């Protein structure tokens, strides 16, 4: 069988696309966006029901919509997009042909079939079991089988990614080590393999249980193993969107990592420690010892948190260095003021970074502290946290990347540039409101996954304080703003990809490359002498206090102070509740 | 475009670090260790910790223990037609609470300042014990008798809300817990 060795070079960026890889990236990205659209429509139902003044849907419909919203967003949208990112980071960045495109298409087909089957089961109405599907609450067997097939497809896609790395290595399409962004993608793929294995270990028996072949599944075992899948799948997102941050910093600013060693070691810490996070969900469960909880919930000793704090410095730090080299070297923040705030690729990425760190990161550590979890477990604080991590962090980073991919990959102009300019702000602001107000409501005790927080008609109702209702109202308004922001993204993306003006490429041709090696790159701007000198950093005349990125460092200190204060405020709050042991 | 290209220096791992990076790594590591040791510290000196006390138990066995307690220490009934017993167990003793679709049974009446061994177990699905407005939240499993020793501080009428999604009637699963002087 002949191997397709046709490549095209993007005239704007010099990126090299392998023809089959390009089609696969497009198919996975477009499918991802379709699931984002479905999940976004479902979000309207969730927002308008949990907003107490509106309380739109009846209970059964609400739980059904919430189940589908979680699955379509957390699983199908992000993982389809991540597969596209994996192919991009291997085939495109390494200038290599993609390994086994037919198998990659089979993986895509399996994922799509599984995702549709799972969505079908939820539409039946007998599978409103939430994304977590805790036994012994049972769903229709298609619910589990759909997820299993999707996971198998994703696993195959990961191996296509690993195969492509092998091809690139053996056909010598690059020199030296893989780029940092590819390294981050490898991190994501390794975590994905662990995640999918955990998913198989728990979902296959649950599927057999749903068809009557297994009589009993222990709830504690289920939660322990399921969360090794459920939480780790969110760690794939972290590794993937941090890679996207580095990629965007490189694309928009030509930024190079401050230090390859530091950034790569931080990714390595993810591989080593992120998987322990299953424990985050089990801190208020019986049957597990405190030693087990403390070790696991803290990723050994917060070593994965350390990694995130490092990325939080090095990504903006790399941007600062690049900007200062360009001459924006005055004062502490000229580099940031003069950043392209009207470019959605940058603004989306930067809002993602700040929101993920300040809202998602800090709140995540609170929930993941053994004792603090007592005042947070299963309240709305939890959705508040993950709307900051997965939506502001992952989704917004992916949205930002899309604005780059539309002209480069799809060769279309952005249909509504002004709308694109504002979209990250509308979406980021709305979602930051959702995250903050849900966390506030959670602090007041409002439960998650709750249809009616007024408990109307109960024999023993509980009346939440007025502030809780205020927070839920504000969360509702913020949710609508975020939905508008998501709609702006979807309209622009779908419009541009299918109806946008084609970007003409004179003399365009796919070039056949010898032995799989991509065609030689178009000469791009050579690094200036300054940036060559800065390879080792220091002694280049930029920055202050003997640092190349003093602005970023001071912002990091602001982050640290907020982190420390909020951490001890929570302990103080905990100290006021009933003593228990 | 460097993070998306192979590192220009072949031996990139020998590059010296910038001061900002090095300082930040040290600060962040110290903070991570502080956060880590805060948890064992609270076990030693803090008052709010979950015990590691739990037993495997069948639903029948647990129901019987609860029924025995209700028979012995019932003080009144509440909830109109529901006739939910209110139980006043002896201070320092065991108090059993059943979680099931979609109610809590019975209603406990405790004395402020006294300690109780409260048992939590579900008869069916997973449930969530959420004590409001204290905001203490604990997962309730079927098959695991989870014992927590609590000391209520202030008298009053508290509420128990289920905060683990347990099906269509989830919102109706609320109850009371009284603390008297």
Boltz contact constraints between the chains, C-beta under 6 A:
constraints:
  - contact:
      token1: [A, 59]
      token2: [B, 168]
      max_distance: 6.0
  - contact:
      token1: [A, 60]
      token2: [B, 168]
      max_distance: 6.0
  - contact:
      token1: [A, 93]
      token2: [B, 4]
      max_distance: 6.0
  - contact:
      token1: [A, 130]
      token2: [B, 165]
      max_distance: 6.0
  - contact:
      token1: [A, 134]
      token2: [B, 126]
      max_distance: 6.0
  - contact:
      token1: [A, 137]
      token2: [B, 125]
      max_distance: 6.0
  - contact:
      token1: [A, 174]
      token2: [B, 6]
      max_distance: 6.0
  - contact:
      token1: [A, 175]
      token2: [B, 6]
      max_distance: 6.0
  - contact:
      token1: [A, 176]
      token2: [B, 6]
      max_distance: 6.0
  - contact:
      token1: [A, 176]
      token2: [B, 10]
      max_distance: 6.0
  - contact:
      token1: [A, 177]
      token2: [B, 6]
      max_distance: 6.0
  - contact:
      token1: [A, 177]
      token2: [B, 7]
      max_distance: 6.0
  - contact:
      token1: [A, 179]
      token2: [B, 4]
      max_distance: 6.0
  - contact:
      token1: [A, 179]
      token2: [B, 5]
      max_distance: 6.0
  - contact:
      token1: [A, 179]
      token2: [B, 6]
      max_distance: 6.0
  - contact:
      token1: [A, 180]
      token2: [B, 3]
      max_distance: 6.0
  - contact:
      token1: [A, 181]
      token2: [B, 3]
      max_distance: 6.0
  - contact:
      token1: [A, 181]
      token2: [B, 4]
      max_distance: 6.0
  - contact:
      token1: [A, 219]
      token2: [B, 126]
      max_distance: 6.0
  - contact:
      token1: [A, 219]
      token2: [B, 141]
      max_distance: 6.0
  - contact:
      token1: [A, 219]
      token2: [B, 142]
      max_distance: 6.0
  - contact:
      token1: [A, 220]
      token2: [B, 141]
      max_distance: 6.0
  - contact:
      token1: [A, 246]
      token2: [B, 3]
      max_distance: 6.0
  - contact:
      token1: [A, 247]
      token2: [B, 4]
      max_distance: 6.0
  - contact:
      token1: [A, 250]
      token2: [B, 1]
      max_distance: 6.0
  - contact:
      token1: [A, 250]
      token2: [B, 2]
      max_distance: 6.0
  - contact:
      token1: [A, 250]
      token2: [B, 3]
      max_distance: 6.0
  - contact:
      token1: [A, 250]
      token2: [B, 4]
      max_distance: 6.0
  - contact:
      token1: [A, 254]
      token2: [B, 1]
      max_distance: 6.0
  - contact:
      token1: [A, 256]
      token2: [B, 2]
      max_distance: 6.0
  - contact:
      token1: [A, 257]
      token2: [B, 3]
      max_distance: 6.0
  - contact:
      token1: [A, 258]
      token2: [B, 18]
      max_distance: 6.0
  - contact:
      token1: [A, 258]
      token2: [B, 21]
      max_distance: 6.0
  - contact:
      token1: [A, 259]
      token2: [B, 15]
      max_distance: 6.0
  - contact:
      token1: [A, 259]
      token2: [B, 17]
      max_distance: 6.0
  - contact:
      token1: [A, 259]
      token2: [B, 21]
      max_distance: 6.0
  - contact:
      token1: [A, 260]
      token2: [B, 7]
      max_distance: 6.0
  - contact:
      token1: [A, 260]
      token2: [B, 12]
      max_distance: 6.0
  - contact:
      token1: [A, 261]
      token2: [B, 13]
      max_distance: 6.0
  - contact:
      token1: [A, 262]
      token2: [B, 21]
      max_distance: 6.0
  - contact:
      token1: [A, 284]
      token2: [B, 138]
      max_distance: 6.0
  - contact:
      token1: [A, 284]
      token2: [B, 139]
      max_distance: 6.0
  - contact:
      token1: [A, 285]
      token2: [B, 139]
      max_distance: 6.0
  - contact:
      token1: [A, 286]
      token2: [B, 54]
      max_distance: 6.0
  - contact:
      token1: [A, 286]
      token2: [B, 144]
      max_distance: 6.0
  - contact:
      token1: [A, 286]
      token2: [B, 146]
      max_distance: 6.0
  - contact:
      token1: [A, 287]
      token2: [B, 54]
      max_distance: 6.0
  - contact:
      token1: [A, 287]
      token2: [B, 144]
      max_distance: 6.0
  - contact:
      token1: [A, 289]
      token2: [B, 52]
      max_distance: 6.0
  - contact:
      token1: [A, 290]
      token2: [B, 52]
      max_distance: 6.0
  - contact:
      token1: [A, 294]
      token2: [B, 39]
      max_distance: 6.0
  - contact:
      token1: [A, 298]
      token2: [B, 36]
      max_distance: 6.0
  - contact:
      token1: [A, 301]
      token2: [B, 36]
      max_distance: 6.0
  - contact:
      token1: [A, 302]
      token2: [B, 32]
      max_distance: 6.0
  - contact:
      token1: [A, 302]
      token2: [B, 35]
      max_distance: 6.0
  - contact:
      token1: [A, 302]
      token2: [B, 36]
      max_distance: 6.0
  - contact:
      token1: [A, 305]
      token2: [B, 32]
      max_distance: 6.0
  - contact:
      token1: [A, 306]
      token2: [B, 28]
      max_distance: 6.0
  - contact:
      token1: [A, 306]
      token2: [B, 29]
      max_distance: 6.0
  - contact:
      token1: [A, 306]
      token2: [B, 32]
      max_distance: 6.0
  - contact:
      token1: [A, 309]
      token2: [B, 28]
      max_distance: 6.0
  - contact:
      token1: [A, 313]
      token2: [B, 24]
      max_distance: 6.0
  - contact:
      token1: [A, 370]
      token2: [B, 39]
      max_distance: 6.0
  - contact:
      token1: [A, 371]
      token2: [B, 42]
      max_distance: 6.0
  - contact:
      token1: [A, 371]
      token2: [B, 48]
      max_distance: 6.0
  - contact:
      token1: [A, 371]
      token2: [B, 49]
      max_distance: 6.0
  - contact:
      token1: [A, 374]
      token2: [B, 136]
      max_distance: 6.0
  - contact:
      token1: [A, 375]
      token2: [B, 135]
      max_distance: 6.0
  - contact:
      token1: [A, 377]
      token2: [B, 137]
      max_distance: 6.0
  - contact:
      token1: [A, 378]
      token2: [B, 128]
      max_distance: 6.0
  - contact:
      token1: [A, 378]
      token2: [B, 137]
      max_distance: 6.0
  - contact:
      token1: [A, 378]
      token2: [B, 163]
      max_distance: 6.0
  - contact:
      token1: [A, 378]
      token2: [B, 164]
      max_distance: 6.0
  - contact:
      token1: [A, 445]
      token2: [B, 132]
      max_distance: 6.0
  - contact:
      token1: [A, 445]
      token2: [B, 135]
      max_distance: 6.0
  - contact:
      token1: [A, 447]
      token2: [B, 163]
      max_distance: 6.0
  - contact:
      token1: [A, 449]
      token2: [B, 165]
      max_distance: 6.0
  - contact:
      token1: [A, 451]
      token2: [B, 171]
      max_distance: 6.0
  - contact:
      token1: [A, 452]
      token2: [B, 171]
      max_distance: 6.0
  - contact:
      token1: [A, 455]
      token2: [B, 174]
      max_distance: 6.0
  - contact:
      token1: [A, 458]
      token2: [B, 172]
      max_distance: 6.0
  - contact:
      token1: [A, 458]
      token2: [B, 174]
      max_distance: 6.0
  - contact:
      token1: [A, 459]
      token2: [B, 79]
      max_distance: 6.0
  - contact:
      token1: [A, 459]
      token2: [B, 82]
      max_distance: 6.0
  - contact:
      token1: [A, 460]
      token2: [B, 174]
      max_distance: 6.0
  - contact:
      token1: [A, 460]
      token2: [B, 175]
      max_distance: 6.0
  - contact:
      token1: [A, 460]
      token2: [B, 176]
      max_distance: 6.0
  - contact:
      token1: [A, 461]
      token2: [B, 174]
      max_distance: 6.0
  - contact:
      token1: [A, 462]
      token2: [B, 132]
      max_distance: 6.0
  - contact:
      token1: [A, 462]
      token2: [B, 159]
      max_distance: 6.0
  - contact:
      token1: [A, 462]
      token2: [B, 161]
      max_distance: 6.0
  - contact:
      token1: [A, 462]
      token2: [B, 174]
      max_distance: 6.0
  - contact:
      token1: [A, 535]
      token2: [B, 9]
      max_distance: 6.0
  - contact:
      token1: [A, 536]
      token2: [B, 15]
      max_distance: 6.0
  - contact:
      token1: [A, 536]
      token2: [B, 16]
      max_distance: 6.0
  - contact:
      token1: [A, 537]
      token2: [B, 18]
      max_distance: 6.0
  - contact:
      token1: [A, 546]
      token2: [B, 19]
      max_distance: 6.0
  - contact:
      token1: [A, 547]
      token2: [B, 19]
      max_distance: 6.0
  - contact:
      token1: [A, 547]
      token2: [B, 20]
      max_distance: 6.0
  - contact:
      token1: [A, 548]
      token2: [B, 18]
      max_distance: 6.0
  - contact:
      token1: [A, 549]
      token2: [B, 20]
      max_distance: 6.0
  - contact:
      token1: [A, 553]
      token2: [B, 20]
      max_distance: 6.0
  - contact:
      token1: [A, 556]
      token2: [B, 24]
      max_distance: 6.0
  - contact:
      token1: [A, 574]
      token2: [B, 48]
      max_distance: 6.0
  - contact:
      token1: [A, 577]
      token2: [B, 48]
      max_distance: 6.0
  - contact:
      token1: [A, 577]
      token2: [B, 134]
      max_distance: 6.0
  - contact:
      token1: [A, 577]
      token2: [B, 136]
      max_distance: 6.0
  - contact:
      token1: [A, 578]
      token2: [B, 134]
      max_distance: 6.0
  - contact:
      token1: [A, 578]
      token2: [B, 150]
      max_distance: 6.0
  - contact:
      token1: [A, 578]
      token2: [B, 152]
      max_distance: 6.0
  - contact:
      token1: [A, 578]
      token2: [B, 153]
      max_distance: 6.0
  - contact:
      token1: [A, 579]
      token2: [B, 47]
      max_distance: 6.0
  - contact:
      token1: [A, 579]
      token2: [B, 151]
      max_distance: 6.0
  - contact:
      token1: [A, 580]
      token2: [B, 48]
      max_distance: 6.0
  - contact:
      token1: [A, 580]
      token2: [B, 148]
      max_distance: 6.0
  - contact:
      token1: [A, 580]
      token2: [B, 150]
      max_distance: 6.0
  - contact:
      token1: [A, 581]
      token2: [B, 49]
      max_distance: 6.0
  - contact:
      token1: [A, 581]
      token2: [B, 51]
      max_distance: 6.0
  - contact:
      token1: [A, 581]
      token2: [B, 149]
      max_distance: 6.0
